[in-house]
């Protein structure tokens, strides 16, 4: 992951498609091309973005408080 900087490339839709390509390639039981889950991702992008924006601030605050407790 670090060598190929996967997380950085997730900020581009092409990077997400590449991720789905790898998942589909490794999956035994998913008989569809990567464009199928990518289309689901694209079609639901707005809802996924809302979930992300609701979750990430809470996750960041939790990690900050946990880090402070452990220090």
N, C-alpha and C positions, 0 to 999 in steps of 0.2 A: 504494500500500500504506500509506504513512504517513498520507496524508490520511484514509483510511477506517479506519485502525487495525486492519488485518487480523489481525495476530499476536495482538492482545489478544482478539479474538473467537474465536480458535481454542480458547480454554479452555472454551467452551460448545459443547455438541453442535449447537445451532442454528447457530452460527458455522461449524462444520465442514460441516454440510449446505449452508449458503450457498456455501461454497467448492466443494463438489462440483457444485452447481448451475451455478456459473460455468465450471468445467472442462467439464462436459457440454455446456453451451451453445456453447463454443468448439470442441468436438471435431467433426471431420467424420465420424469412423468409429466413434463410440460410439452405437449406436441405442437406448440405454436411458434412462429418466428418472433423475434424480439420486438417487432413493430406492434404486436398485439398488446403486451403489457405497457409499452411506451404510449400507445394511443389512450389506454385507460388513464395513465399518469397525466397526459396532456389534457384529456377531457375533464379531469378532476383537479387540475392544477390550482384553481382559485380556492377550492375547499381545503386542499392540502396546505396551501400557503397560510390560510387562516388558522389551521391547527398548529402549524409551525410557529406562527407569531404568538399564539396563545401559550404554547408550551415552553419555548426557549427562554423567555424571561424568568419563568418559575424555575427552570432547570439551572440557569445561571445563578440565581439567588440562592438556591439550595446548595450548589457547589461552593459558593463564596462563604456561606455560613458554616458548611462542613469543614472547609479549609481553615477557617478562623478557629473552630473548635479544636482541630487537630494541631494547631500551631502552639 
